[in-house]
């Protein structure tokens, strides 16, 4: 995350040769907080539901379900940090450096792991549909487990600097969660973060996802299947959603990098880029609530399992409710039996 946890102090984060007034945000803090709260609720319900169905009903027996499981876990990391971002957007200060570090580190782990698992899922669909490697079965699942562990390790390592250098700083009686880099190495760490985010989100994942789904579309178009149109729409939806939510953010991060090299460093350019960062960052954060819909609820097999689980829960509830009513009636009849003058003499 580049600006979210220093809403009013962007000048401390991206230094320019001449101080510029960068407070030209046109996204109201209360609106931003409301967006974060809504995404938190939707993302929490959606991703927990995905985990519940996968573990309880579908089980992790193939690469696709493994990707869904890890993607849901990754999204949950980002979702659980959203209430803190919402409070921070409303001007509430965090209480400790530890909370600041958790916010920064959690977001970064969710950012890297989420994009990488989307990419892994794209590669899985490509291998299954284009090269028909689903026959490998258990071997593919083992490869997927190894790939998942690597993704988590890479994400944690990439996020460590953000967590280590994050700290609460008080300036002009305002306390903000910022990154305090070692003296003389600030520029290097900023570039490391920016290049890391761009490499994962723009230069590696986007080309891989685009190539995989273009090849998948070419194969699907040749098949004679009544559900072909639905499959094509789903594939296009996956690519479009990824582009809309993540590419603008990564483009703005790239522009921030240019500013670090004194390119686009005029006060007007700094103001526009900071404003664009605020919008694109907020849009990117909402992606954690969209993934369950795109990758799980739209899938026919997952939807059937979900309906089956909920139907069973409803039947169990109705059965329990009926038994409870019967028990109440029996208790009532027994009470009448013992309190009735005529029947009491029979006991």
Residue pairs with C-beta under 8 A, 6 or more apart in sequence:
1 104
1 107
1 108
1 111
1 162
1 281
2 13
2 193
2 194
2 253
2 256
2 277
2 281
3 10
3 13
3 274
3 277
3 278
3 281
4 85
4 88
4 89
4 107
4 281
4 285
5 85
5 88
5 100
5 103
5 104
5 166
5 176
5 177
5 178
6 12
6 13
6 176
6 177
6 178
7 29
7 88
7 89
7 176
8 23
8 174
8 176
9 171
9 174
9 176
9 178
10 22
10 274
11 19
11 20
11 22
12 169
12 171
12 176
12 178
13 178
13 179
13 190
14 190
14 256
14 259
14 260
14 270
14 274
15 186
16 259
16 265
16 267
16 270
17 262
17 265
18 267
20 267
20 270
20 271
21 267
21 271
22 270
22 271
22 274
24 271
24 274
24 275
25 274
25 275
25 278
26 275
27 278
27 279
27 282
29 89
29 90
29 91
30 90
32 86
32 89
32 282
33 86
33 87
33 89
33 90
34 86
35 282
35 286
36 82
36 83
36 85
36 86
36 89
36 285
37 82
37 83
37 86
39 79
39 82
39 285
39 286
39 288
39 289
40 79
40 82
40 83
40 86
42 289
43 75
43 76
43 78
43 79
43 82
43 288
43 289
43 292
44 76
44 79
44 80
46 289
46 291
46 292
46 293
46 296
46 297
47 72
47 73
47 75
47 76
47 79
47 288
47 291
47 292
48 76
49 292
49 306
50 68
50 69
50 72
50 292
50 296
50 302
51 69
51 72
51 73
51 76
52 309
53 296
53 302
53 305
53 306
53 309
54 60
54 65
54 68
54 69
54 72
55 69
56 309
57 305
57 306
57 308
57 309
58 65
58 301
58 302
58 305
59 65
60 66
60 69
60 141
61 141
62 134
62 137
62 140
62 141
63 124
63 128
63 140
63 141
63 143
63 144
64 121
64 124
64 125
64 128
66 141
66 144
66 145
66 148
67 117
67 120
67 121
67 124
67 144
67 295
68 121
68 295
68 296
68 302
70 113
70 117
70 120
70 148
70 151
70 152
71 114
71 117
71 118
71 121
71 291
71 295
72 291
72 292
72 296
74 109
74 110
74 113
74 114
74 117
74 155
75 110
75 114
75 288
75 289
75 291
75 292
76 288
77 106
77 109
77 110
77 113
78 106
78 107
78 110
78 111
78 114
78 285
78 288
79 288
79 289
80 106
81 102
81 103
81 106
81 107
81 110
82 285
84 94
84 99
84 103
85 103
85 285
88 94
88 103
88 177
93 168
93 175
93 176
94 100
94 103
94 168
94 175
94 177
96 168
97 166
97 167
97 168
100 166
100 167
100 168
100 177
101 163
101 164
101 166
101 167
102 163
103 166
103 177
104 159
104 162
104 163
104 166
104 177
104 179
105 159
105 160
105 162
105 163
105 166
106 159
107 159
107 162
108 155
108 158
108 159
108 162
108 163
109 155
109 156
109 159
110 288
111 155
111 159
111 197
111 201
112 151
112 154
112 155
112 158
112 159
112 196
112 200
113 151
113 152
113 155
114 287
114 288
114 291
115 200
115 201
115 205
115 246
116 151
116 154
116 155
116 200
116 205
117 148
117 151
118 205
118 209
118 242
118 291
119 204
119 205
119 208
119 209
120 144
120 147
120 148
120 151
121 295
122 208
122 209
122 212
122 213
122 238
123 208
123 212
124 140
124 144
125 212
125 213
125 216
126 211
126 212
126 213
126 215
126 216
127 133
127 140
128 134
129 216
129 219
129 220
130 215
130 216
130 219
133 140
134 140
158 196
158 200
161 189
161 192
161 193
162 179
162 193
165 179
165 180
165 181
165 189
166 177
166 178
166 179
166 180
167 177
167 178
167 179
167 180
168 175
168 176
168 177
168 178
169 175
169 176
169 177
169 178
169 180
170 176
179 189
181 189
181 190
182 189
187 260
190 260
191 257
191 260
194 253
194 254
194 256
194 257
194 260
195 257
197 250
197 253
198 250
198 253
198 254
198 257
201 246
201 247
201 249
201 250
201 253
202 247
202 250
202 251
202 254
206 242
206 243
206 246
206 247
209 238
209 239
209 242
210 239
213 235
213 236
213 238
213 239
216 235
217 232
217 235
217 236
220 228
220 231
220 232
220 235
221 228
221 232
225 231
234 298
237 294
237 298
238 294
238 295
241 287
241 290
241 294
244 283
245 283
245 284
245 286
245 287
245 290
246 284
246 287
248 276
248 279
248 280
248 283
248 284
249 277
249 280
249 281
249 283
249 284
251 280
252 273
252 276
252 277
252 280
252 281
253 277
255 264
255 273
255 276
256 273
256 277
258 264
259 265
259 269
259 270
259 273
264 270
264 273
296 302
297 303
297 306
337 343
338 344
338 347
